Amino acid sequence: MKKTILIIGSGFAGLRSAKTLSRRLKRFGFSDRYRILLVDKHAYHTYTPTLYEAATTSEEIADNMGLKDIVTFPVIESLKGSGVEFFRERIEKIDLKEKQVYTDAKMIIHYDFLVLALGAEVNYYDIAGLRENSLSLKEFSDALRIRYEIISAITDEKIHDYKIVIGGAGPTGIELALEMKLWLSNLPCLRRSGCAVTVTLIQSSERVLPGFSKRVGKRVLKIIQKKNIHLLTSHAITSVDKEKVYLDDGESVDYDVLIWTGGVKPNSLMSNLPEVNSYMQIYDNTAYGVGDGIRFLDESKKPAPKMARAAIEQGMVAALNIFEAIKVNEGYSLKEKFKAYKPWRYPYIIPVGGKRAYAVFGPIMISGVFGWLVKGLVELEYIISILPVYKAIRVWLKGFWIFMRNNKIKV
Ligand SMILES: Cc1cc2nc3c(=O)[nH]c(=O)nc-3n(C[C@H](O)[C@H](O)[C@H](O)COP(=O)(O)OP(=O)(O)OC[C@H]3O[C@@H](n4cnc5c(N)ncnc54)[C@H](O)[C@@H]3O)c2cc1C
């Protein structure tokens, strides 16, 4: 019987693990002895960097299916020809000692090697009323919900002074607030006389984009001010009810739609697991943890960044290390040469509305339309890495066309 390599989560980290392992197994002729099983609660892989654009695309430009085609990609399409099997299941429990996981359909899956790539979930920090009254932007369905809520409210002729509040001025809050401001200026509501939309961004720390370069933070701050986004820094949200957000200085802010982008935490299935070591191992050399769901500290005790590129690298490291263990099991080598994961200063891109972005590569910053072009190329490169080239180019062009038309009059 074939041994099972089980990978849970077909996000950035899990998909990369599956693809890397499948190539290795084929190259060394081990495919007849090992099967790779990829499991996810969704049948698709989500490209999160375009979620904010999906949330702010007019319905006449793209319907839900049109958006789904360009933001999410069917996992089986990405696995074509790889030999990796895919199951759509929600995992409920993991037993590392017994080497088995349980699905919500009461199925038990046994494994010989495991990669946990379950990602993160929204962190509400136990703020009273926040979970119940806010929208989040983590999954594709969240983007559709935001767009639906905003369009329904804004087309309501009874409302004249429309208030959107975004909690959290990290990259997601910033890109969403700036894109939304542009998008809303094109919506019918603002063509009615006496109608106004206020976008308020609330951040608990002193500055926007905490943890990112101060230089970028300052530039972004200027854009926020120029676009008339109401920014409240050094203000923590203490509680929320159906109409108001309450702040730590006793003030409150009214809202019609509240979106929370203030933080994530490891997926609850992974949060109680041990810290991963530098080989991405959680439990001897059979169970590995990768991506946003892990607890990992580098040599200087800094956590790994929660970024797609970091997740992809970790997914690859786990796959290579499982392969090292397989080589020993198969008598192909005497001792594993495990590869260590070392986080570095990953490049990042902060979109600032329409066709503008800051692309930061170490000390180099590319801004404006050029930054936005870099963003497009990074997207294309990633989609090509997971889909057949012709399909990737088609999807990318479709996305480019939709988002271009959506902000046609924004530049
Ligand atoms: C709005 C937004 C924008 C972002 N923009 C950027 C960006 O521009 N650049 C960047 O580098 N990073 C960005 N990120 C961060 C990036 O998305 C994450 O770092 C990355 O997704 C982490 O990859 P992962 O594989 O750990 O998790 P994910 O990609 O989240 O994958 C986890 C997978 O696990 C599955 N899963 C979860 N629970 C279960 C379960 N119980 N059973 C079965 N399957 C389950 C999920 O369906 C999902 O497919 C963004 C994130 C968000 C939310």
The ligand as an SDF file (V2000), in Angstrom:
LIG
                    3D

 53 58  0  0  0  0  0  0  0  0999 V2000
   -6.8380   40.8670    2.0940 C   0  0  0  0  0  0  0  0  0  0  0  0
   -5.4620   40.2800    2.1460 C   0  0  0  0  0  0  0  0  0  0  0  0
   -4.4780   40.7800    1.3150 C   0  0  0  0  0  0  0  0  0  0  0  0
   -3.1970   40.2460    1.3560 C   0  0  0  0  0  0  0  0  0  0  0  0
   -2.2510   40.7580    0.5220 N   0  0  0  0  0  0  0  0  0  0  0  0
   -1.0080   40.2370    0.5320 C   0  0  0  0  0  0  0  0  0  0  0  0
   -0.0200   40.7290   -0.3670 C   0  0  0  0  0  0  0  0  0  0  0  0
   -0.2770   41.6390   -1.1660 O   0  0  0  0  0  0  0  0  0  0  0  0
    1.2200   40.1660   -0.3110 N   0  0  0  0  0  0  0  0  0  0  0  0
    1.5240   39.1600    0.5760 C   0  0  0  0  0  0  0  0  0  0  0  0
    2.6730   38.6790    0.5830 O   0  0  0  0  0  0  0  0  0  0  0  0
    0.6090   38.6840    1.4300 N   0  0  0  0  0  0  0  0  0  0  0  0
   -0.6460   39.1830    1.4300 C   0  0  0  0  0  0  0  0  0  0  0  0
   -1.5880   38.7070    2.2960 N   0  0  0  0  0  0  0  0  0  0  0  0
   -1.1900   37.6610    3.2510 C   0  0  0  0  0  0  0  0  0  0  0  0
   -1.2320   36.2960    2.5710 C   0  0  0  0  0  0  0  0  0  0  0  0
   -2.5100   36.0840    2.0160 O   0  0  0  0  0  0  0  0  0  0  0  0
   -0.9400   35.2110    3.5980 C   0  0  0  0  0  0  0  0  0  0  0  0
    0.3250   35.4530    4.1590 O   0  0  0  0  0  0  0  0  0  0  0  0
   -0.9710   33.8510    2.9330 C   0  0  0  0  0  0  0  0  0  0  0  0
   -2.2680   33.5760    2.4490 O   0  0  0  0  0  0  0  0  0  0  0  0
   -0.5650   32.7570    3.9120 C   0  0  0  0  0  0  0  0  0  0  0  0
   -0.5940   31.5470    3.2250 O   0  0  0  0  0  0  0  0  0  0  0  0
   -1.0730   30.2110    3.9540 P   0  0  0  0  0  0  0  0  0  0  0  0
   -0.8870   29.1120    2.9710 O   0  0  0  0  0  0  0  0  0  0  0  0
   -0.4360   30.1030    5.2820 O   0  0  0  0  0  0  0  0  0  0  0  0
   -2.6180   30.4430    4.2540 O   0  0  0  0  0  0  0  0  0  0  0  0
   -3.8290   30.6160    3.2500 P   0  0  0  0  0  0  0  0  0  0  0  0
   -3.3700   31.1010    1.9410 O   0  0  0  0  0  0  0  0  0  0  0  0
   -4.8370   31.4100    3.9980 O   0  0  0  0  0  0  0  0  0  0  0  0
   -4.3620   29.1240    3.0660 O   0  0  0  0  0  0  0  0  0  0  0  0
   -4.9440   28.3950    4.1070 C   0  0  0  0  0  0  0  0  0  0  0  0
   -5.8570   27.3590    3.4810 C   0  0  0  0  0  0  0  0  0  0  0  0
   -6.3370   26.5060    4.5180 O   0  0  0  0  0  0  0  0  0  0  0  0
   -7.6980   26.2290    4.2750 C   0  0  0  0  0  0  0  0  0  0  0  0
   -8.3270   25.8640    5.5410 N   0  0  0  0  0  0  0  0  0  0  0  0
   -8.4530   26.6410    6.6510 C   0  0  0  0  0  0  0  0  0  0  0  0
   -9.0700   25.9550    7.6330 N   0  0  0  0  0  0  0  0  0  0  0  0
   -9.3360   24.7260    7.1310 C   0  0  0  0  0  0  0  0  0  0  0  0
   -9.9420   23.5540    7.6770 C   0  0  0  0  0  0  0  0  0  0  0  0
  -10.4090   23.5130    8.9290 N   0  0  0  0  0  0  0  0  0  0  0  0
  -10.0440   22.4580    6.8920 N   0  0  0  0  0  0  0  0  0  0  0  0
   -9.5750   22.4760    5.6080 C   0  0  0  0  0  0  0  0  0  0  0  0
   -8.9950   23.5440    5.0520 N   0  0  0  0  0  0  0  0  0  0  0  0
   -8.8650   24.6580    5.8010 C   0  0  0  0  0  0  0  0  0  0  0  0
   -8.2440   27.5270    3.6870 C   0  0  0  0  0  0  0  0  0  0  0  0
   -9.4280   27.2940    2.9410 O   0  0  0  0  0  0  0  0  0  0  0  0
   -7.0740   27.9770    2.8170 C   0  0  0  0  0  0  0  0  0  0  0  0
   -7.1930   27.5140    1.4940 O   0  0  0  0  0  0  0  0  0  0  0  0
   -2.8800   39.1980    2.2640 C   0  0  0  0  0  0  0  0  0  0  0  0
   -3.8710   38.6820    3.0960 C   0  0  0  0  0  0  0  0  0  0  0  0
   -5.1590   39.2160    3.0320 C   0  0  0  0  0  0  0  0  0  0  0  0
   -6.2220   38.6440    3.9220 C   0  0  0  0  0  0  0  0  0  0  0  0
  1  2  1  0
  2  3  1  0
  2 52  2  0
  3  4  2  0
  4  5  1  0
  4 50  1  0
  5  6  2  0
  6  7  1  0
  6 13  1  0
  7  8  2  0
  7  9  1  0
  9 10  1  0
 10 11  2  0
 10 12  1  0
 12 13  2  0
 13 14  1  0
 14 15  1  0
 14 50  1  0
 15 16  1  0
 16 17  1  0
 16 18  1  0
 18 19  1  0
 18 20  1  0
 20 21  1  0
 20 22  1  0
 22 23  1  0
 23 24  1  0
 24 25  2  0
 24 26  1  0
 24 27  1  0
 27 28  1  0
 28 29  2  0
 28 30  1  0
 28 31  1  0
 31 32  1  0
 32 33  1  0
 33 34  1  0
 33 48  1  0
 34 35  1  0
 35 36  1  0
 35 46  1  0
 36 37  1  0
 36 45  1  0
 37 38  2  0
 38 39  1  0
 39 40  1  0
 39 45  2  0
 40 41  1  0
 40 42  2  0
 42 43  1  0
 43 44  2  0
 44 45  1  0
 46 47  1  0
 46 48  1  0
 48 49  1  0
 50 51  2  0
 51 52  1  0
 52 53  1  0
M  END
$$$$
